[in-house]
Amino acid sequence: MLSRRKLLKSLGVSALSLSALPSFSNSWSDTSPLADPQDPAFWKSVRDQFMLSKDSVFFNTGTVGVMPKAVVDKMVEHTHMMATHVADWAYKDDNKEQFISGYNNLLPIRTKVAKLLNCEVGEIAMTDNVTNGMSYIANGITLQPGDEILTTDQEHGGGQSSWKVKEKRFGAVFKTVAIGKPITSSSEVYDTIIKALTPKTKVLMLSHMISGTGSILPVKEICAEARKRGIFTVLDGAQTIGHIKVDLKDIGCDAYVGCFHKWMGAPTGTGFMFVKSNLIKDLWTTVASYRWDDHADEGFRFTQRGTGNFAILLALEVALDFHFQLGPDNVYQRIKFLGDRLRTGLRQNKKVKIFSAKEEAMSAGITLYTIEGLTGTQIQDAYWAKAKMRPRSQGDVYGVRHSTHIFNSTEEIDRALKIVNELSAS
């Protein structure tokens, strides 16, 4: 846990920036006071807590995020400790000693993840990434030949591939439904997905936020309808954690998988799997170790899967503390504020086409757009050549995916819009 004093000391926050920061609570579970999402002094202080180069701008959090300095320091500290003092390990109680992961129940970290997501700690298992979590669910659930798995035509390969294995190996049927690009409204996409359900549909797998466009689906309403029909719902949260609020009890899905290496600012190799307590007990273990059939702590049953790296998990814990002490709502509002600013500016340009959802409430920090006459690679390269800015190309048709996060500034957004206008005029 990071106390306010330790956080500020470890991050090297100056006296000037200290005055702009909120009064951090010593308890990570408390809610920090709301900050003004437009307050430049506050967000400059936040930016100073990252090690990002000052001569470039990162707009690709949708692929991989940026770790605050405190997170990097914790990871390096533990790695150095292992290289120096591993002989100190008495090997008596792995749940109290933090040398290697894979056999530790990780209760302190899982408790913080459960708090973030509003669920029970026993429903949370730690994984390496979303692909692993989705594979554990697909491999662990029992389906009969002919049972249908429904998803959309805009899912990430890491989310859908394990279900394709289920189809090829066990005779289940993998089906996709086409949704808009852009999506016009939440009611449109809801109707499209619900109409595609059949009496044979046993699993509904959807992205909470579409990775390519950043469109937020009406998952609460969709899951409620699926539940009436006895359909197992699993959501891909690769783009949501640390980006928008995720309340699993409110959403009502049966399973949810996510990662922390994008919007949460944790190291790569950190993710989670959530399955409702009444369902996780029936899920078969994919990677089996000592506790593969021990149902006393279902989340531990899936977390224990062989030797792992405690350095990245301890760094994840610091990232979680950092997020809580900034205040989750402060983070979400800032990301949304910058995304709105970008999209508002883009809409002023008649040569720009936006592929993110037309309903603004369905978007946050990801915007997919193109400029008439240019490919994604051309736009991406022009950003770098003109201002060393880095969004991500999405190919010839869809242009670039542009992510905004708390370490970005309004000045960077405005400079990006100026570049778009220059490119569209040339």
C-alpha positions in Angstrom: 0.0 0.0 0.0 1.2 3.5 -0.8 0.7 6.1 1.9 0.4 9.7 0.7 3.8 10.5 1.9 5.5 7.5 0.4 3.6 8.1 -2.9 4.8 11.6 -3.2 8.3 10.8 -2.1 8.7 7.9 -4.4 7.4 9.9 -7.3 9.5 12.9 -6.6 6.6 15.4 -6.7 7.8 18.9 -6.3 6.4 21.4 -3.7 4.7 23.3 -6.5 2.9 20.3 -7.9 2.1 19.0 -4.4 -0.2 22.0 -4.0 -2.2 20.9 -7.0 -2.7 17.3 -5.9 -5.7 16.2 -3.9 -5.4 15.2 -0.2 -4.6 11.5 -0.6 -6.1 9.1 1.9 -3.9 6.6 3.7 -6.6 3.9 2.9 -6.7 2.8 -0.7 -10.4 1.9 -0.4 -11.4 5.5 0.3 -12.6 7.7 -2.6 -10.4 10.8 -3.3 -12.1 14.1 -3.8 -13.1 14.9 -7.4 -10.5 16.9 -9.4 -11.4 19.2 -12.2 -10.8 17.3 -15.4 -9.7 20.6 -17.0 -7.3 21.7 -14.2 -3.9 22.0 -15.9 -1.9 22.2 -12.7 -3.3 19.0 -11.3 -2.8 17.0 -14.4 0.7 18.4 -15.0 1.5 17.0 -11.6 0.1 13.7 -12.6 2.1 13.8 -15.8 5.3 14.4 -13.8 4.8 11.1 -12.1 5.4 9.2 -15.3 8.9 8.6 -16.9 7.6 9.3 -20.4 10.1 11.1 -22.6 9.3 14.8 -22.8 10.1 15.0 -26.5 7.4 12.6 -27.7 3.7 12.0 -27.2 2.1 8.6 -26.6 -1.4 8.0 -28.0 -1.4 4.2 -28.1 -2.5 3.1 -24.6 -5.0 0.8 -26.3 -2.0 -1.5 -27.2 0.2 -1.1 -24.1 0.1 1.5 -21.3 2.7 3.5 -19.5 3.9 2.6 -16.0 4.2 5.4 -13.4 7.7 5.7 -11.9 6.6 4.1 -8.6 5.5 1.0 -10.5 8.8 0.7 -12.3 10.7 1.2 -9.0 8.8 -1.5 -7.2 9.4 -4.0 -10.1 13.1 -3.2 -10.2 13.4 -3.3 -6.4 12.0 -6.8 -6.2 14.0 -8.1 -9.1 17.2 -6.7 -7.4 16.1 -8.3 -4.1 15.7 -11.7 -5.8 19.1 -11.5 -7.4 20.8 -10.4 -4.1 18.9 -12.0 -1.2 17.2 -15.1 -2.5 19.1 -17.2 0.1 17.1 -15.4 2.8 14.0 -17.3 1.7 13.1 -19.8 4.4 10.6 -21.5 2.1 8.1 -22.0 5.0 4.9 -20.2 4.1 4.6 -19.1 0.5 1.5 -17.1 1.4 3.5 -14.8 3.6 6.8 -14.7 1.6 7.0 -12.8 -1.6 9.8 -14.5 -3.6 8.1 -16.3 -6.4 4.4 -16.3 -7.4 2.3 -19.2 -8.7 1.7 -20.9 -5.4 0.8 -17.8 -3.3 -2.9 -17.1 -3.0 -2.2 -13.4 -3.7 -5.0 -12.3 -1.4 -3.8 -8.7 -0.8 -3.7 -8.1 -4.6 -6.9 -10.0 -5.4 -8.7 -8.1 -2.6 -7.8 -4.8 -4.3 -8.9 -6.1 -7.7 -12.2 -7.3 -6.2 -12.7 -3.8 -4.6 -12.0 -2.1 -8.0 -14.5 -4.3 -9.8 -17.1 -4.7 -7.0 -17.1 -8.5 -6.6 -16.0 -11.1 -4.1 -12.3 -11.9 -3.8 -13.0 -15.7 -4.3 -14.4 -14.8 -7.7 -11.1 -13.3 -8.9 -8.2 -15.3 -10.3 -5.0 -13.7 -11.4 -3.9 -14.4 -15.0 -1.1 -13.2 -17.3 -3.5 -11.4 -19.8 -6.9 -11.4 -21.3 -6.1 -14.2 -23.8 -5.2 -16.5 -20.9 -8.3 -15.7 -18.9 -10.6 -16.2 -21.9 -8.9 -19.5 -22.7 -9.4 -20.7 -19.1 -13.1 -20.0 -19.4 -13.5 -21.5 -22.9 -11.5 -24.6 -21.9 -13.2 -24.9 -18.6 -16.9 -24.7 -19.6 -18.7 -27.8 -20.6 -20.5 -27.5 -24.0 -22.2 -30.2 -26.1 -21.9 -30.6 -29.9 -24.2 -28.1 -31.6 -24.2 -25.7 -28.7 -23.7 -22.2 -30.1 -21.2 -19.5 -29.0 -22.3 -16.1 -30.2 -20.0 -13.1 -30.5 -19.6 -10.0 -32.7 -17.6 -9.5 -35.9 -15.4 -6.9 -34.1 -13.7 -9.1 -31.5 -10.0 -9.3 -30.8 -8.4 -12.5 -31.9 -7.2 -13.2 -28.4 -10.8 -13.1 -27.2 -12.4 -15.3 -29.9 -9.7 -17.9 -30.7 -10.2 -20.1 -27.6 -13.9 -20.4 -28.6 -12.9 -21.4 -32.2 -10.8 -24.2 -30.6 -14.0 -25.2 -28.7 -15.8 -25.5 -32.0 -13.1 -27.5 -33.8 -12.3 -29.8 -30.9 -15.7 -30.4 -29.3 -18.3 -29.6 -32.1 -19.7 -26.4 -30.6 -20.8 -23.8 -33.1 -19.0 -20.5 -33.3 -21.2 -17.7 -34.7 -20.7 -14.0 -35.2 -23.1 -11.1 -35.6 -22.2 -8.0 -37.6 -22.5 -4.7 -35.6 -22.0 -1.2 -37.0 -18.7 0.5 -37.6 -19.6 3.1 -36.5 -22.3 1.9 -34.1 -25.2 4.4 -34.4 -26.6 3.9 -30.9 -26.7 1.6 -27.9 -30.3 0.6 -28.7 -29.2 -0.4 -32.2 -26.4 -2.6 -31.1 -28.5 -4.1 -28.3 -31.3 -5.0 -30.8 -28.8 -6.5 -33.3 -27.2 -8.8 -30.7 -30.4 -9.9 -29.0 -32.0 -10.7 -32.3 -29.1 -13.0 -33.1 -29.7 -15.2 -30.0 -31.3 -18.6 -30.7 -32.5 -21.5 -28.4 -29.1 -23.1 -29.2 -27.1 -20.1 -27.9 -25.3 -21.3 -24.7 -22.5 -18.7 -24.5 -22.5 -15.0 -25.4 -19.0 -13.6 -25.6 -18.7 -9.8 -26.1 -16.2 -7.0 -25.6 -17.3 -4.6 -23.0 -15.4 -2.0 -25.1 -14.6 -2.8 -28.7 -10.8 -2.8 -29.0 -10.7 -1.3 -32.4 -13.2 1.5 -32.1 -13.4 2.1 -28.4 -17.2 1.7 -28.5 -18.8 0.8 -25.2 -21.5 -1.8 -25.5 -24.7 -1.8 -23.4 -23.5 -4.9 -21.6 -25.7 -4.6 -18.5 -28.9 -4.7 -20.6 -27.6 -7.4 -22.9 -26.5 -9.6 -20.0 -29.9 -9.2 -18.3 -31.7 -10.5 -21.5 -29.2 -13.3 -21.9 -29.7 -14.3 -18.2 -33.4 -14.7 -18.8 -32.6 -17.2 -21.6 -30.1 -19.2 -19.5 -27.1 -18.0 -21.6 -23.7 -17.9 -20.1 -22.2 -14.4 -20.6 -18.5 -13.6 -20.7 -17.1 -10.1 -21.3 -13.7 -9.1 -22.7 -12.5 -6.2 -20.6 -9.1 -5.7 -22.3 -9.8 -2.0 -22.8 -11.9 -1.1 -19.8 -9.8 -1.6 -16.6 -8.4 1.8 -15.5 -10.3 3.4 -18.4 -14.0 3.4 -17.5 -15.9 2.3 -14.3 -16.5 -1.5 -14.2 -19.0 -2.7 -11.6 -19.5 -6.4 -12.0 -22.4 -6.7 -9.6 -24.2 -4.0 -11.5 -23.3 -5.4 -15.0 -24.5 -8.9 -14.0 -22.3 -10.9 -16.4 -21.3 -14.4 -15.5 -17.6 -14.0 -16.3 -15.3 -11.1 -17.1 -11.6 -11.1 -18.2 -9.3 -8.1 -18.2 -5.7 -6.9 -18.0 -3.8 -4.2 -16.2 -1.0 -3.5 -18.7 -3.0 -1.0 -20.7 -5.0 1.7 -18.9 -4.0 0.7 -15.3 -0.3 1.4 -15.9 0.9 -2.0 -14.6 3.6 -4.2 -16.1 2.8 -6.6 -19.0 1.9 -10.1 -17.8 -0.8 -8.9 -15.4 -4.5 -9.8 -15.8 -7.5 -11.3 -14.1 -10.4 -13.6 -14.6 -13.7 -13.2 -12.8 -16.4 -15.9 -12.7 -19.5 -15.7 -10.4 -19.1 -17.8 -7.3 -22.0 -20.1 -8.1 -20.5 -20.9 -11.5 -16.7 -20.9 -11.0 -16.9 -24.2 -9.0 -18.1 -26.0 -12.1 -15.3 -24.6 -14.3 -12.6 -27.1 -15.2 -9.0 -26.2 -14.5 -6.9 -25.6 -17.6 -3.5 -25.4 -16.1 -3.4 -27.8 -13.2 -1.3 -27.6 -10.1 -1.7 -28.7 -6.4 -5.0 -26.9 -5.9 -6.6 -27.8 -9.2 -9.5 -29.5 -7.4 -9.5 -27.5 -4.1 -12.7 -25.5 -4.0 -12.1 -23.7 -0.7 -10.8 -20.7 -2.7 -12.0 -20.9 -6.3 -9.9 -17.9 -7.4 -6.8 -19.4 -5.9 -7.5 -22.7 -7.8 -7.0 -20.8 -11.1 -4.3 -18.4 -9.8 -2.0 -21.3 -8.9 -0.5 -22.4 -12.2 3.2 -22.8 -11.6 6.2 -20.5 -10.9 5.6 -16.9 -11.8 7.2 -13.5 -11.3 6.4 -11.7 -8.1 8.1 -8.5 -9.3 5.3 -7.7 -11.8 2.6 -8.6 -9.3 4.0 -6.3 -6.6 4.3 -3.6 -9.3 0.7 -4.2 -10.2 -0.3 -3.6 -6.5 1.5 -0.2 -6.7 -0.4 0.6 -9.9 -3.7 -0.3 -8.2 -2.8 1.9 -5.2 -1.8 4.8 -7.5 -5.2 4.5 -9.3 -7.1 4.4 -6.0 -5.2 7.4 -4.5 -5.7 9.5 -7.6 -9.3 8.6 -7.4 -10.8 6.2 -10.0 -13.5 8.8 -11.0 -10.8 11.4 -11.5 -9.0 9.1 -13.9 -12.1 8.1 -15.8 -13.3 11.7 -16.1 -10.0 13.0 -17.4 -9.7 10.2 -20.0 -13.2 11.0 -21.2 -12.6 14.7 -21.2 -9.6 14.4 -23.5 -11.3 11.9 -25.7 -14.3 14.2 -26.1 -12.0 17.1 -26.9 -10.4 15.1 -29.7 -13.6 13.9 -31.2 -15.2 17.4 -31.0 -12.3 18.8 -33.0 -12.3 16.0 -35.5 -16.0 16.5 -36.2 -15.2 20.0 -37.4 -13.2 18.6 -40.3 -15.4 17.5 -43.2 -12.5 15.3 -44.5 -12.4 13.2 -41.3 -14.5 10.1 -40.8 -14.9 8.8 -37.3 -15.6 5.0 -36.8 -16.2 5.1 -33.1 -19.8 5.1 -31.8 -21.9 8.1 -32.9 -23.5 8.2 -29.4 -20.9 10.1 -27.3 -21.8 8.3 -24.1 -20.5 5.1 -25.8 -17.0 6.5 -26.1 -14.2 7.4 -23.7 -10.5 7.5 -24.4 -10.3 5.6 -27.7 -11.2 7.2 -31.1 -10.9 5.5 -34.5 -10.8 7.8 -37.5 -9.3 8.4 -40.9 -8.6 11.4 -43.2 -9.9 11.3 -46.7 -7.3 10.1 -49.2 -4.9 8.8 -46.6 -4.1 5.4 -45.2 -3.6 4.6 -41.5 0.1 4.2 -42.0 0.4 7.5 -43.8 -1.4 9.3 -40.9 0.6 7.5 -38.3 3.9 8.4 -40.0 2.8 12.0 -40.5 2.1 12.3 -36.8 5.6 11.1 -36.0 7.3 13.2 -38.6 5.5 16.4 -37.6 5.4 16.2 -33.8 6.8 12.8 -32.6 3.2 11.7 -31.7 2.3 8.0 -31.7 -1.2 6.9 -32.4 -1.6 3.4 -34.0 -2.4 2.7 -37.6 -5.5 0.5 -38.3 -4.9 -0.1 -41.9 -5.9 1.3 -45.3 -9.6 1.9 -44.4 -9.9 2.7 -40.8 -7.0 5.2 -40.3 -5.6 5.4 -36.8 -6.7 4.4 -33.3 -6.0 7.4 -31.0 -5.9 6.8 -27.3 -6.0 9.6 -24.6 -4.9 9.0 -21.0 -4.1 10.9 -17.9 -0.5 11.6 -18.9 -1.8 13.4 -22.0 -2.6 17.1 -22.1 -5.1 19.4 -23.8 -2.1 21.0 -25.6 -1.2 17.6 -27.1 -4.8 17.1 -28.2 -5.0 20.5 -29.8 -1.6 19.9 -31.6 -2.9 16.6 -32.9 -6.0 18.3 -34.3 -3.8 20.9 -36.0 -1.9 18.1 -37.7 -5.1 16.5 -38.8 -6.2 19.8 -40.4 -2.9 20.2 -42.1 -3.0 16.7 -43.5 -6.6 17.1 -44.8 -5.7 20.4 -46.5 -2.7 19.1 -48.3 
